[in-house]
């Protein structure tokens, strides 16, 4: 579960949380140092490679679907103004809701970074900095059960809007297991996520009530499946159809 203060309505339904696939990696350019004033013709500027690549990266945005997100910054770009830098590192993040679009975007982005190397004569390589996350895939059966059980706690569900844009490792789990990632509202308060004000709200009595409501709804949803022979049999059938070791295979970009 995730907690969110200040949403429209009392709380979203189980399908209210959406998330993107995300891939984070770094690109390293290697050039050749030289004195920038005395003998610049002897150098190969790795920082220029990154700048050219990031310009191509920015131009690529126009050719991608609106719902994707791509960000990058130079984390290392040189040592001194009078030395042509021989090493530059760029941190990159790519997000999309659709896996095919996400993988297509990565291929195009890598071509942008290759172009920087070709134009300047640098060598380049890229490597992942984190394991990638897949988008969330909500199980319809569990989602419907959760909504009923959460509403039974006196929660008014807002099913007309969604909260998304972020990413979670729960997306990887949901690709191979029946799963949901519902939201619990801390009522009567509002604050942005990843903010100190959210931390204060999370320590309140209303936050405790939200956690209890979520825990009870989750337990009731598990019981709805476990105590119903048909539902239990269906979940066992779906489990048996998964490839062997599916939950142990890392998600790949």
N, C-alpha and C positions, 0 to 999 in steps of 0.2 A: 504494500500500500504506500501511497504518497500522501502527504498532508499539504493543504493549500488554504491559507486564510484569504477571505475577501472575494470568493468566487460569486458569480451570479447564482441565485438560488441557494438552497441549503447545502447541496452537494451534487456533484456529477454522478451519473450512472457509471456502471463498471466499464463501459466503453468510452468514457469521457477522457481518458488518458491516451494520447497518441504519442508516438516517439519516432524519431528518425534513425536510420542507420547512420553510424558515424565511423570515420576512419581518420586516424591521426598518424602522421609520419613526418620525417624530416628529410630535407634534401641538402646534400653537402657538395659544394663546388670546390675544386682544387685548381689553383692557378700557379703563378710564379711570382715571388716577391722581387721588387727592384726599387731603387730610389725614385720616388715619384717626380722629383725635379731634375736630378742629375742624369738619369738614364731610364726614362719611362718606357722607351721602346724595348727594353729587356724584360719587361714584366707582362704577366697575364692576369688581369684583374678579376678575381673571383667575385667581388662585390658587384661588378658590372653585369656579370652573368645572372646574378640573383635579381638585379633591378630589371633587366630585360625580361626575364621570366615572369616577374610579378606584373609587369605591364601586359604581357600576353595573358596572364592569369586573369587580370581585371577585364580585359576585352572579351574573354571567354564567357563572362557572366551573361552577356546579351544573347548568347546562343544556347543557354540552358533553360530548362523549365523554371517557372517562377518559384516553385516551392522548395527548390534546392538551396543549400547554403554552403558557401566556401569561404574560408578565411585563411590568411597566412601572414607571417611577420618574420623579419630577419632577426634571429637570435644572436648571431655573431657575424660581424661584417668587417673586421679589420682591427689593427692594433694602434696605428698612428697615422696622422694625416700625410706625413711625408714618405710613407711606405705603401706601395701597391699591395693590397691584401691578396694572399695566396689561399685563403680559406674563408668561405662564407657558408653559414648554415641558415636554412629557412625552415620554420615550423609550419605545418599545413594541417588543416582540418576540413573534411568534406562530409556533408550531411544530405540525406535525401530520404523520402518516405518509401520510394520504390527501389528495390534492389537492382533491377536492370539499369535504371537511370543512374543510380549511384555508381555502379561499375563502369558504365559508359563515361560518366563524368571523370572518374579517376584516370581513365586512359587518356582523355583529352588534356587533363591537368598535367600529367606526366610528360606529354608532348610539349607543353609550354616550358617546362623546366629543361627538357632536352634542347629546346631551341636556344635557351640562354647559353648552354654549353657550346653548341655548334657556332653561335655568333661570335663568341669570345675566344674559343680555343681551349676552354677549361675542360677538365674531366668532371664527371658528376656521378653521384650515386644517391639512392634513397633507401631508407629503412624505416620500418614501423617504430613508433614510440609507445604505442599502447595496442592492446588487442582490440579489434573492431567490434562494434555492437550492431546487432540487427534491429529492424523495426519491431514494435510490439505486434503480436497477433493474438487478439482476444478470442477466447473460446466462447461461442454463443451460449452453450448450455450453462456454463458456470456464470457467465455475465447475467443471464436472466435470473438465475437463482440468487445471486448476490443482490441484485436490485430489489427483489422482493424482501429479502432478509434485512437489507439496510433500511428500506422504507419502514419496516416493522419496528425499527428503533426510533421512529418519529421523525425521520429525515425526509425532507421534500426534495426529490431528485430533479435536477435540471438536465434533461436529456437532449436539449436543443443546441448545446455548444460543446466545444472540446478544448482541452488544454494540451498543447503540443509544442514541438520545436526542440525539446531536449532529447536526450538519449539515455539509455539504461542497459545494463547487462541483463536485465529481465527480458529484453527483446530476444537475446540469444536463447534463453530458456523457453520462451513462448514459441519458438520455431519448431521445437521437438517435443514439447509437453503441453497438454491442455492447461491453459493459464489465463489469468486475468491480472490487471494491475489497477485496481480501483483507487479512487481519491477520497480522502476524508477532509471535510472542511472544519476549520476552527472558526466557529460562528462568532459574529460580532467583532471581528478584527480584520484588518487589512494590512498587508506588507508584501514587498517583493521577495521572491525566493532568493536564497544565497545572500541574505542581508541580515545584519545584526538585529533589526526589528523583528524579523521572523523568529529568531532564537528566543527573544523575550516572549513572544506569543506562544511558542511551543512549550514554555514553562508554566502556562496559565491553567486554571481549573477547566476552562472550556477546551483546552487542548487535551487534558486528561479524559474528558467526556468523549471527545472525538475518537481517541485511541480505543477506549472501551467499546464504543459503538462499532468501530471497525473490527475489533477482535471478536465480538459476539456475532456479527454478521458473517465473518469468515468461518467461524466454528459451525454456525448453522448451515452454511453452504456446503461444508465438508460432510456434515451429517445428512443433508439432503441427497447427496450422491451415495454415501456409504450405506444408508438404510433403505435405499430404493433398489431392488434387484435388477430392474431393467437399466437404470442409469449406471449402476456399478458394473454390470456386464458390458455395457457399451464402452465405458472407460477402459476396462481391461482389454477389450477387443482392439481399441485404438492403440493402446500401449504395445500390444503384441505385434502390431503392424510397423512399428518404428524399426529402422535399420539397427542392427546390433551395434551397441556403443554410440548411438546417436547423441547422447547427452555428454559424451566425453570428447567429441570432435570439436576443435576450436572453429569458430566462425571465421570465414575467410572473405576478405574484400574482393 
